[in-house]
Amino acid sequence: MDKSGHHLIAIKFLTSIIMGLIFAFLLVFVFTPEKRDFYPAYEFEEEAVMSADSAEILAGDQIYSPERKSDYEEFNNELRQHSRSLMAAAKEASLDALTKSSIERVSGLRDNIMSELNQLKNSLQSEEEELLSQKRTELEAQLSAQLEEIRSEIKAKYSDYSQKEIRENYIEILNLRTAVEVVAETAAEREQYQQKLDQVLAEQNQLLAEKSRLEDMDIAERTQELIVDFNSEYSQYREQIRGRHDKIISEREDALLAELEAAREKIEAEMLKKREIREAEINSLIEQSLAKYY
């Protein structure tokens, strides 16, 4: 081998050494893992391995030091009590929902009863108005016929009142008018007959007025009696209808309230039974959950 061949081999060997040094530098100073303070798992493993003689296994695969055991137990107890409180509140909410549902059912039944009673009252009120209208029409027709009969009766009663005087006055009035218009020859005679005529007319008007007054008083008195009878009969009929309707309403209300009370007792019994069953189920679920997860 000549001198130039030895020189080439030396260069290749030197190059290999340099490349090896560079690789070693990168492996040691660049690719080596560096410990960091924010790796809690890594730090925990290291601490656990370093103090393996003083470590104690508390639950599953978790490892706690004696110093952290009391903190863990306190936290677990607090979490258990808080969870129990939340579960108890959820249980009460569920039981209250049953109670509220039962109350709403009873309220719905009560509303239905009140609606039915109002419909019955409105129906009976319409019936009362119709019956009273018919009764008033009947009584008014009867009153009108009675008044007409009374007028005829009273007129017949007073037909003979001063009849002789009235008839004589009519005859005298006719004679005096004839005298004034025909017989009298002078103004003095005419004046004399006219004065006599005026006197007889005044007497006649007084008799007729008195007769009419007596008739009117009698008619008014009899009419007042008829009106009193009319009002009395109408009021009695109205009270009779209202009494019958009030009895119907009272009997129906008592029956509906009895049905409501029976339904309320049944709903309350069902509610208490459901509450008892649900409370037992929830209590069992709470205990199972606490035993399983805590």
Summary of the structure (lengths in Angstrom):
residues: 294
radius of gyration: 62.1
end to end distance: 84.3
largest distance: 209.9
contacts: 691
relative contact order: 0.08
helix: 89%
strand: 2%
